[in-house]
Amino acid sequence: MHRRDVLRLTAIAGAAGVLTLEGVSFAHADGPDRTGGEETRKVTGRLPAGAPDYVHLPVEVPRGVREIAVSYTYDRPVVPPGTQGNACDIGIFDERGTQPGGTGFRGWSGGARTEFAISAERATPGYLAGPVRPGTWHVVLGPYTVAPQGLAYEVMVTLRYGSQGATPQAVYPPQRARGRGRAWYRGDNHLHSVHSDGRRTPAEIAAAARAAGLDWITTTEHNTTSSHSAWQGLWGDDLLILTGEEVTTRNGHVLALGTHPGAFIDWRYRAGDDLFGRFARRIRQTGGLVVPAHPYATCIGCSWKFGFAEADAVEVWNGPYTPDDEMAVAAWDAMLVASARSSGHWLPAMGNSDAHREPQAVGLPQTVVLAEDLSRAALLAGIRAGRSWIAESSAVGLSFSATGGPGAHAGIGERLPVDRDADVTVTLRVSGVPDCSASFITDQGRLFTTPVPAGGRVQWRTSAARSAYVRAEVRHPPADGAPADLPGPMAAMTNPVFLG
């Protein structure tokens, strides 16, 4: 890295640090025949430990370019145990610029690919097809982690000349399916395909969703919207497909759930940049929900550092149930306590598979939402209101409600209007989980746990004076060898019913 590069360290409008390299230019006058030739330039360099989050390589694209293709490599030196090695992402912005939230975004593959190409007719998954217009494009490297020895990189940029083709009209999924009217609908809203770091195709995901008994799914690729138009012919009366994005920052991941098709949400900021609120509002402006994902995951950059003031829901269960999820459920319950005691806004819980490839199961877990119909608007409204519960599979059935006084009844996500000292009966019915136990948890803690009888029905009595809310958990027996006082893996859990 040259001294002049260090002097060009900047920030994007106060966001994550950026290093801009010396640009790449291509011949304009005496180059190859513009009707069909190509040119390639190679750029090499080394980034030190502590390099900025993003490294911009400007590429001057002349007129007459049909396709731009990029490939890259970087070294992976041996590092001491416990030390992070080299990991470097890649993407590209076109001549419209690199401003956060701007229109220049043309694709991102993170570390999932070593090469990509973009033309008007087509683009590598993760990237957006469209005209290759003249101007300054930027290849963007994202040195996620850098070894103590530094990160040596090589970037190859190829321009292929010729006439522009026609860009296909994007075909997006419809906003509703036939459904069953007002009903409980099962969905998985955190899924990855070949359009980011997944291995399944959209067709394979749709088939897996149907096999899992799901009514709807949301496509949520890392930092790209290229999958939004990749589902043509895969939806139907039995399966609604919503569009979204997993906004993958260096300080945590957030699901932009149910955003308008084609709506891109930027990810290039950290918690200290004070920009998350701006992009959370952008998610809601495009019709989506803000859902922090796997907030206690241990992978680099995965744990959530932005707080929950901007969230519409939180993903407390991600894939097979693990200690990370146990922490997320406990932290969510603590937020419920604070909300209940202040009569403030509360944050609903949801669960998703985050499935990337076989054998990761689509629909493990799934969020079951009470909605007026099988439509984007109704499902997102149900999630936002907390009218939902989480199941490990479609084999699990559940109902949960509270009653008290003449005709007073409330279901999941609702409030039971009773006097503080009035008796309240809480009823849980569960099926599809043999040898399970059920627990009722309130703002005072886990107050009642019992094996679920053969009929699947469990009741408990409390009052609003003793319980500001009640929620239910259904768990498998503890694993062999686990301490007897620890709960087993989750099979299903509900959002709360509030009392009083």
VEXDREN-2710 file (C-alpha; in Angstrom, 1 decimal):
% VEXDREN-2710
k/r/px/py/pz
1/MET/0.0/0.0/0.0
2/HIS/1.6/3.3/-1.1
3/ARG/1.7/6.4/0.9
4/ARG/-0.6/8.1/-1.4
5/ASP/-3.2/5.4/-0.8
6/VAL/-2.9/6.0/3.0
7/LEU/-3.5/9.7/2.4
8/ARG/-6.7/8.8/0.5
9/LEU/-8.3/6.9/3.5
10/THR/-11.7/8.4/3.7
11/ALA/-15.1/7.7/5.1
12/ILE/-18.4/7.3/3.2
13/ALA/-20.5/10.1/4.7
14/GLY/-19.2/9.2/8.1
15/ALA/-19.7/5.4/7.6
16/ALA/-17.2/2.6/7.6
17/GLY/-13.6/3.5/6.6
18/VAL/-12.7/3.2/2.9
19/LEU/-9.4/3.1/1.1
20/THR/-9.4/4.2/-2.5
21/LEU/-6.7/2.7/-4.7
22/GLU/-5.1/4.1/-7.8
23/GLY/-7.6/3.6/-10.7
24/VAL/-7.5/1.2/-13.6
25/SER/-7.8/2.7/-17.1
26/PHE/-8.3/1.0/-20.5
27/ALA/-7.2/2.2/-23.9
28/HIS/-9.6/4.5/-25.7
29/ALA/-8.1/5.0/-29.1
30/ASP/-5.7/2.3/-30.1
31/GLY/-7.1/-0.6/-28.3
32/PRO/-8.8/-3.7/-29.8
33/ASP/-11.6/-3.7/-32.3
34/ARG/-14.5/-2.3/-30.3
35/THR/-16.9/-4.7/-32.1
36/GLY/-15.7/-7.8/-30.3
37/GLY/-12.3/-7.6/-28.6
38/GLU/-11.5/-7.6/-24.9
39/GLU/-8.9/-6.1/-22.6
40/THR/-7.7/-7.2/-19.2
41/ARG/-5.9/-5.3/-16.4
42/LYS/-4.3/-6.8/-13.3
43/VAL/-4.0/-5.0/-10.0
44/THR/-2.0/-6.4/-7.1
45/GLY/-1.3/-5.1/-3.6
46/ARG/-1.1/-5.9/0.1
47/LEU/-3.4/-4.7/2.8
48/PRO/-2.0/-4.4/6.4
49/ALA/-3.6/-5.8/9.5
50/GLY/-6.2/-3.2/10.6
51/ALA/-7.1/-2.2/7.0
52/PRO/-10.3/-0.3/6.4
53/ASP/-13.6/-2.1/6.0
54/TYR/-13.7/-1.4/2.3
55/VAL/-11.1/-1.0/-0.5
56/HIS/-12.3/0.8/-3.7
57/LEU/-10.6/0.0/-7.0
58/PRO/-11.8/2.6/-9.6
59/VAL/-12.2/1.3/-13.1
60/GLU/-12.5/3.7/-16.0
61/VAL/-15.0/2.1/-18.4
62/PRO/-15.0/3.6/-21.9
63/ARG/-17.8/3.5/-24.4
64/GLY/-18.6/0.4/-26.4
65/VAL/-18.2/-2.1/-23.5
66/ARG/-20.6/-5.1/-23.7
67/GLU/-19.6/-6.9/-20.5
68/ILE/-17.4/-6.3/-17.4
69/ALA/-15.8/-9.3/-15.8
70/VAL/-13.9/-9.4/-12.5
71/SER/-11.9/-12.2/-10.7
72/TYR/-9.8/-12.0/-7.6
73/THR/-7.5/-14.0/-5.4
74/TYR/-5.8/-13.4/-2.1
75/ASP/-3.3/-15.3/0.1
76/ARG/-4.2/-17.3/3.2
77/PRO/-1.1/-17.5/5.3
78/VAL/-0.8/-19.7/8.4
79/VAL/-1.7/-17.8/11.6
80/PRO/-1.2/-18.7/15.2
81/PRO/-4.1/-20.5/17.0
82/GLY/-6.9/-18.2/18.0
83/THR/-5.8/-15.5/15.4
84/GLN/-8.0/-14.6/12.5
85/GLY/-6.7/-15.3/9.1
86/ASN/-7.5/-13.6/5.8
87/ALA/-11.0/-13.4/4.5
88/CYS/-12.0/-10.9/1.7
89/ASP/-15.3/-10.1/0.1
90/ILE/-16.0/-8.6/-3.3
91/GLY/-18.7/-6.6/-5.1
92/ILE/-19.1/-3.8/-7.6
93/PHE/-20.8/-0.4/-8.0
94/ASP/-21.3/1.3/-11.4
95/GLU/-20.8/4.8/-12.7
96/ARG/-23.6/6.2/-10.6
97/GLY/-21.3/6.1/-7.5
98/THR/-20.7/4.3/-4.2
99/GLN/-22.7/6.6/-1.9
100/PRO/-24.5/4.6/0.9
101/GLY/-28.1/3.9/-0.2
102/GLY/-27.4/5.3/-3.7
103/THR/-28.3/3.9/-7.1
104/GLY/-24.8/2.6/-8.1
105/PHE/-25.1/-0.8/-6.5
106/ARG/-24.6/-3.6/-9.1
107/GLY/-23.9/-6.7/-7.0
108/TRP/-22.1/-8.3/-4.1
109/SER/-21.0/-11.9/-3.6
110/GLY/-19.1/-11.6/-0.3
111/GLY/-16.6/-14.4/-0.1
112/ALA/-18.8/-16.9/-2.0
113/ARG/-17.4/-16.4/-5.5
114/THR/-14.0/-15.6/-7.0
115/GLU/-15.3/-14.2/-10.2
116/PHE/-18.4/-12.5/-11.7
117/ALA/-19.5/-10.9/-14.9
118/ILE/-22.2/-8.3/-15.7
119/SER/-23.8/-7.4/-19.1
120/ALA/-27.1/-6.0/-20.2
121/GLU/-28.5/-9.5/-20.9
122/ARG/-27.3/-11.4/-17.8
123/ALA/-25.2/-11.3/-14.7
124/THR/-23.7/-13.8/-12.3
125/PRO/-26.0/-14.6/-9.4
126/GLY/-25.5/-12.0/-6.7
127/TYR/-25.2/-9.3/-9.4
128/LEU/-27.7/-7.2/-11.4
129/ALA/-27.9/-7.4/-15.2
130/GLY/-28.1/-4.0/-17.0
131/PRO/-26.2/-1.8/-19.4
132/VAL/-22.5/-1.3/-18.9
133/ARG/-22.3/2.4/-19.2
134/PRO/-19.2/4.5/-19.6
135/GLY/-17.8/6.2/-16.5
136/THR/-15.9/5.3/-13.3
137/TRP/-17.0/2.0/-11.8
138/HIS/-15.7/0.7/-8.5
139/VAL/-14.7/-2.9/-7.7
140/VAL/-15.1/-3.1/-3.9
141/LEU/-13.0/-5.4/-1.7
142/GLY/-14.1/-6.1/1.8
143/PRO/-11.2/-7.4/3.9
144/TYR/-13.4/-9.0/6.6
145/THR/-10.4/-10.2/8.6
146/VAL/-6.7/-9.6/7.9
147/ALA/-3.9/-11.8/9.2
148/PRO/-1.0/-10.3/11.1
149/GLN/1.1/-10.8/7.9
150/GLY/-1.3/-8.7/5.9
151/LEU/-3.5/-9.7/2.9
152/ALA/-1.9/-9.9/-0.6
153/TYR/-4.6/-9.6/-3.3
154/GLU/-4.8/-9.8/-7.1
155/VAL/-7.7/-8.4/-9.0
156/MET/-8.3/-9.0/-12.7
157/VAL/-10.7/-6.7/-14.6
158/THR/-11.7/-7.6/-18.1
159/LEU/-13.8/-5.4/-20.5
160/ARG/-15.4/-7.1/-23.4
161/TYR/-16.5/-4.9/-26.3
162/GLY/-19.5/-5.0/-28.5
163/SER/-23.1/-3.8/-28.8
164/GLN/-25.3/-3.8/-25.7
165/GLY/-28.0/-6.4/-25.6
166/ALA/-31.4/-6.0/-24.1
167/THR/-32.0/-6.3/-20.4
168/PRO/-34.8/-8.7/-19.5
169/GLN/-37.8/-7.3/-17.7
170/ALA/-37.7/-8.4/-14.1
171/VAL/-40.5/-10.6/-13.1
172/TYR/-41.2/-10.5/-9.4
173/PRO/-43.4/-12.8/-7.2
174/PRO/-47.0/-11.7/-6.6
175/GLN/-47.9/-10.2/-3.3
176/ARG/-50.6/-12.7/-2.4
177/ALA/-51.6/-16.3/-2.8
178/ARG/-55.0/-18.0/-2.5
179/GLY/-54.6/-19.1/1.1
180/ARG/-57.3/-20.1/3.5
181/GLY/-58.7/-16.7/4.6
182/ARG/-58.1/-15.9/8.2
183/ALA/-55.8/-18.7/9.3
184/TRP/-52.4/-19.6/10.8
185/TYR/-49.8/-19.6/8.0
186/ARG/-46.3/-21.2/8.3
187/GLY/-43.3/-19.4/6.9
188/ASP/-39.5/-19.4/6.8
189/ASN/-38.1/-15.9/6.4
190/HIS/-34.3/-16.4/6.4
191/LEU/-33.1/-18.4/3.4
192/HIS/-30.0/-18.3/1.2
193/SER/-29.5/-19.5/-2.4
194/VAL/-26.8/-19.4/-5.0
195/HIS/-27.5/-15.7/-5.2
196/SER/-25.3/-15.3/-2.1
197/ASP/-23.5/-17.9/-0.1
198/GLY/-26.1/-20.7/-0.4
199/ARG/-25.8/-23.8/-2.5
200/ARG/-29.5/-24.4/-3.3
201/THR/-31.1/-22.9/-6.4
202/PRO/-34.4/-21.0/-6.0
203/ALA/-36.2/-24.1/-7.5
204/GLU/-34.6/-26.4/-4.9
205/ILE/-35.6/-24.0/-2.1
206/ALA/-39.2/-23.8/-3.3
207/ALA/-39.4/-27.6/-3.5
208/ALA/-37.9/-27.9/0.0
209/ALA/-40.4/-25.3/1.3
210/ARG/-43.4/-27.2/0.0
211/ALA/-42.0/-30.5/1.4
212/ALA/-41.6/-28.8/4.8
213/GLY/-45.3/-27.8/4.7
214/LEU/-44.7/-24.1/4.5
215/ASP/-47.2/-21.6/3.1
216/TRP/-44.7/-18.8/2.5
217/ILE/-41.0/-18.0/2.4
218/THR/-38.8/-14.9/2.1
219/THR/-35.7/-14.7/0.1
220/THR/-33.0/-13.0/2.1
221/GLU/-29.6/-13.0/0.4
222/HIS/-26.6/-11.3/1.9
223/ASN/-26.4/-7.6/0.7
224/THR/-27.9/-8.2/-2.7
225/THR/-31.4/-8.2/-4.3
226/SER/-30.4/-10.3/-7.4
227/SER/-32.6/-13.2/-6.2
228/HIS/-35.8/-11.1/-6.2
229/SER/-36.5/-11.8/-9.9
230/ALA/-35.2/-15.4/-9.8
231/TRP/-38.5/-17.2/-8.7
232/GLN/-40.5/-17.1/-11.9
233/GLY/-42.7/-20.2/-12.2
234/LEU/-41.9/-21.3/-8.6
235/TRP/-44.7/-19.6/-6.7
236/GLY/-48.3/-20.8/-6.8
237/ASP/-51.6/-20.9/-4.9
238/ASP/-49.9/-23.1/-2.3
239/LEU/-46.7/-21.0/-1.8
240/LEU/-46.2/-17.2/-1.5
241/ILE/-42.7/-15.9/-2.0
242/LEU/-41.7/-12.6/-0.5
243/THR/-38.6/-10.6/-1.2
244/GLY/-36.0/-9.2/1.3
245/GLU/-32.4/-9.0/2.1
246/GLU/-30.0/-10.0/5.0
247/VAL/-28.2/-6.8/5.6
248/THR/-24.8/-8.1/6.7
249/THR/-22.8/-5.4/8.5
250/ARG/-19.6/-5.8/10.5
251/ASN/-21.6/-5.3/13.7
252/GLY/-24.5/-7.7/13.1
253/HIS/-27.0/-8.9/10.6
254/VAL/-30.6/-7.7/10.1
255/LEU/-33.4/-9.1/8.0
256/ALA/-35.1/-6.6/5.8
257/LEU/-38.1/-8.7/5.6
258/GLY/-40.8/-8.3/3.0
259/THR/-39.3/-5.2/1.3
260/HIS/-40.6/-4.1/-2.2
261/PRO/-39.1/-6.3/-4.9
262/GLY/-35.8/-4.8/-6.1
263/ALA/-35.4/-2.5/-3.1
264/PHE/-31.7/-2.5/-2.0
265/ILE/-30.7/-1.8/1.6
266/ASP/-27.1/-0.8/2.1
267/TRP/-24.9/-2.5/4.7
268/ARG/-21.7/-0.5/4.7
269/TYR/-21.7/1.0/8.3
270/ARG/-20.9/0.0/11.8
271/ALA/-22.8/0.6/15.1
272/GLY/-20.5/3.6/15.9
273/ASP/-21.4/5.4/12.6
274/ASP/-24.9/6.3/13.7
275/LEU/-26.4/5.3/10.4
276/PHE/-28.5/2.3/11.2
277/GLY/-31.6/4.3/12.0
278/ARG/-31.5/5.8/8.5
279/PHE/-31.4/2.4/6.9
280/ALA/-34.0/0.9/9.3
281/ARG/-36.3/3.7/8.1
282/ARG/-35.5/2.8/4.6
283/ILE/-36.6/-0.8/5.2
284/ARG/-39.9/0.3/6.5
285/GLN/-40.3/2.8/3.7
286/THR/-40.1/-0.1/1.3
287/GLY/-42.8/-2.0/3.1
288/GLY/-40.5/-4.3/5.1
289/LEU/-39.9/-5.2/8.7
290/VAL/-36.6/-4.7/10.6
291/VAL/-35.6/-8.0/12.2
292/PRO/-32.2/-8.4/13.9
293/ALA/-31.0/-11.9/13.0
294/HIS/-29.2/-14.5/15.3
295/PRO/-28.2/-11.7/17.7
296/TYR/-25.9/-13.9/19.8
297/ALA/-24.3/-15.9/17.0
298/THR/-20.5/-16.3/17.5
299/CYS/-19.3/-15.9/13.9
300/ILE/-17.2/-12.8/13.1
301/GLY/-19.5/-9.8/12.7
302/CYS/-22.7/-11.8/13.4
303/SER/-23.6/-10.7/16.9
304/TRP/-26.0/-7.7/17.1
305/LYS/-24.5/-4.4/18.3
306/PHE/-27.1/-1.8/17.1
307/GLY/-29.6/-2.2/19.9
308/PHE/-33.3/-2.9/19.4
309/ALA/-34.9/0.5/19.4
310/GLU/-35.4/0.3/15.6
311/ALA/-36.5/-3.3/15.5
312/ASP/-40.0/-4.6/14.5
313/ALA/-39.3/-8.1/15.7
314/VAL/-36.3/-10.2/16.6
315/GLU/-35.1/-13.6/15.4
316/VAL/-34.6/-15.6/18.6
317/TRP/-34.3/-19.0/17.1
318/ASN/-32.1/-19.6/14.1
319/GLY/-31.7/-23.1/12.7
320/PRO/-31.3/-26.1/15.0
321/TYR/-31.7/-24.9/18.6
322/THR/-28.4/-24.1/20.2
323/PRO/-27.0/-22.2/23.3
324/ASP/-26.9/-19.1/21.1
325/ASP/-30.7/-19.3/20.7
326/GLU/-31.1/-19.9/24.4
327/MET/-29.3/-16.7/25.1
328/ALA/-31.4/-14.9/22.5
329/VAL/-34.7/-16.1/24.1
330/ALA/-33.5/-15.1/27.6
331/ALA/-32.5/-11.6/26.4
332/TRP/-35.8/-11.2/24.5
333/ASP/-37.7/-12.2/27.6
334/ALA/-35.8/-9.6/29.6
335/MET/-37.0/-7.0/27.0
336/LEU/-40.5/-8.3/27.4
337/VAL/-40.3/-7.7/31.2
338/ALA/-39.2/-4.1/30.7
339/SER/-41.9/-3.4/28.1
340/ALA/-44.6/-5.0/30.3
341/ARG/-43.7/-3.0/33.4
342/SER/-43.5/0.3/31.5
343/SER/-46.6/-0.5/29.3
344/GLY/-44.3/0.3/26.3
345/HIS/-43.8/-1.1/22.9
346/TRP/-42.9/-4.8/23.0
347/LEU/-40.8/-6.8/20.5
348/PRO/-42.3/-10.0/19.0
349/ALA/-40.1/-13.0/18.5
350/MET/-39.7/-15.1/15.4
351/GLY/-37.7/-18.1/14.2
352/ASN/-36.2/-19.0/10.8
353/SER/-33.9/-21.7/9.4
354/ASP/-31.1/-19.6/7.8
355/ALA/-30.7/-22.6/5.6
356/HIS/-27.9/-22.4/3.1
357/ARG/-27.3/-26.0/1.8
358/GLU/-28.0/-29.6/2.4
359/PRO/-28.5/-31.1/5.0
360/GLN/-29.7/-27.8/6.6
361/ALA/-33.5/-28.1/6.7
362/VAL/-35.7/-25.4/5.3
363/GLY/-38.5/-24.8/7.8
364/LEU/-36.4/-25.6/10.9
365/PRO/-37.7/-23.6/12.6
366/GLN/-40.7/-21.8/11.1
367/THR/-42.8/-18.9/12.2
368/VAL/-46.5/-19.6/12.3
369/VAL/-48.5/-16.3/11.8
370/LEU/-52.2/-15.6/12.3
371/ALA/-53.1/-13.5/9.2
372/GLU/-56.3/-12.3/7.5
373/ASP/-55.1/-13.9/4.3
374/LEU/-52.0/-15.3/2.6
375/SER/-50.6/-11.9/1.5
376/ARG/-47.5/-9.9/2.1
377/ALA/-49.4/-7.1/3.9
378/ALA/-51.4/-9.5/6.2
379/LEU/-48.4/-11.6/7.1
380/LEU/-46.2/-8.7/8.0
381/ALA/-49.0/-7.2/10.0
382/GLY/-49.3/-10.4/12.0
383/ILE/-45.6/-10.6/12.7
384/ARG/-45.5/-6.9/13.7
385/ALA/-48.4/-7.5/16.1
386/GLY/-46.8/-10.6/17.6
387/ARG/-49.7/-12.9/16.5
388/SER/-47.3/-15.7/16.0
389/TRP/-45.5/-18.7/17.4
390/ILE/-42.4/-20.7/16.4
391/ALA/-42.2/-24.4/15.7
392/GLU/-39.4/-26.8/14.8
393/SER/-41.5/-28.3/11.9
394/SER/-44.9/-28.4/10.4
395/ALA/-45.6/-31.6/12.4
396/VAL/-46.0/-29.4/15.5
397/GLY/-49.5/-28.1/16.3
398/LEU/-50.2/-25.5/19.0
399/SER/-52.8/-23.2/20.4
400/PHE/-52.4/-20.9/23.4
401/SER/-54.9/-18.6/25.0
402/ALA/-56.0/-17.0/28.2
403/THR/-59.5/-16.5/29.6
404/GLY/-60.8/-14.7/32.6
405/GLY/-64.3/-13.4/33.6
406/PRO/-67.4/-13.5/31.5
407/GLY/-66.4/-13.8/27.8
408/ALA/-62.9/-12.4/28.3
409/HIS/-60.5/-14.2/25.9
410/ALA/-57.1/-13.4/24.4
411/GLY/-54.8/-15.2/22.1
412/ILE/-51.1/-15.0/21.2
413/GLY/-50.0/-11.4/20.9
414/GLU/-53.2/-10.0/22.4
415/ARG/-54.1/-8.5/25.8
416/LEU/-56.7/-10.0/28.1
417/PRO/-58.7/-7.1/29.7
418/VAL/-59.3/-8.3/33.3
419/ASP/-59.1/-6.8/36.7
420/ARG/-55.7/-7.2/38.4
421/ASP/-57.0/-9.8/41.0
422/ALA/-59.4/-11.7/38.7
423/ASP/-58.6/-15.3/38.1
424/VAL/-57.0/-16.0/34.6
425/THR/-56.9/-19.5/33.1
426/VAL/-54.1/-20.1/30.6
427/THR/-54.6/-23.1/28.2
428/LEU/-52.0/-24.7/25.9
429/ARG/-52.7/-27.4/23.5
430/VAL/-49.8/-29.0/21.7
431/SER/-49.4/-32.0/19.3
432/GLY/-46.7/-33.6/17.3
433/VAL/-44.0/-33.5/20.0
434/PRO/-43.9/-36.8/21.9
435/ASP/-42.4/-36.9/25.4
436/CYS/-42.3/-33.1/25.7
437/SER/-42.7/-30.8/28.6
438/ALA/-44.5/-27.4/28.7
439/SER/-43.6/-24.3/30.6
440/PHE/-45.4/-21.0/31.3
441/ILE/-43.1/-18.0/31.6
442/THR/-44.1/-14.6/33.0
443/ASP/-42.4/-11.4/34.0
444/GLN/-41.6/-13.2/37.3
445/GLY/-39.9/-16.1/35.5
446/ARG/-40.6/-19.7/34.7
447/LEU/-43.5/-20.4/37.1
448/PHE/-44.9/-23.7/35.9
449/THR/-43.5/-26.7/34.1
450/THR/-45.1/-30.0/33.5
451/PRO/-44.9/-33.0/31.2
452/VAL/-47.5/-32.7/28.5
453/PRO/-50.2/-35.4/29.0
454/ALA/-51.4/-37.7/26.2
455/GLY/-54.2/-35.4/25.2
456/GLY/-51.8/-32.5/24.7
457/ARG/-53.7/-30.1/27.0
458/VAL/-52.1/-28.1/29.8
459/GLN/-53.8/-25.5/32.0
460/TRP/-52.5/-23.1/34.6
461/ARG/-54.1/-20.3/36.7
462/THR/-52.7/-16.9/37.5
463/SER/-53.9/-13.3/37.6
464/ALA/-52.8/-9.9/36.1
465/ALA/-51.5/-9.0/39.6
466/ARG/-49.1/-11.9/39.5
467/SER/-48.3/-12.1/35.8
468/ALA/-48.0/-9.1/33.5
469/TYR/-47.8/-11.6/30.6
470/VAL/-47.7/-15.3/30.0
471/ARG/-45.9/-17.1/27.2
472/ALA/-45.4/-20.9/26.6
473/GLU/-42.5/-23.1/25.7
474/VAL/-42.6/-26.7/24.6
475/ARG/-39.3/-28.6/25.0
476/HIS/-37.9/-32.0/24.3
477/PRO/-36.3/-33.9/27.2
478/PRO/-32.7/-32.8/28.0
479/ALA/-30.0/-34.5/26.0
480/ASP/-28.3/-37.6/27.6
481/GLY/-25.8/-36.4/30.1
482/ALA/-27.1/-32.9/30.4
483/PRO/-27.8/-31.5/33.9
484/ALA/-31.3/-32.4/35.0
485/ASP/-32.1/-28.8/35.9
486/LEU/-31.4/-27.5/32.4
487/PRO/-34.3/-27.3/29.9
488/GLY/-34.2/-29.5/26.8
489/PRO/-34.1/-28.2/23.2
490/MET/-37.0/-26.1/22.1
491/ALA/-39.8/-27.7/20.1
492/ALA/-42.1/-24.7/20.0
493/MET/-42.6/-21.4/21.7
494/THR/-45.1/-18.6/21.6
495/ASN/-45.2/-14.9/21.8
496/PRO/-46.9/-13.6/25.0
497/VAL/-50.5/-13.0/26.0
498/PHE/-50.6/-9.8/28.1
499/LEU/-52.9/-9.7/31.2
500/GLY/-54.7/-6.7/32.6
END
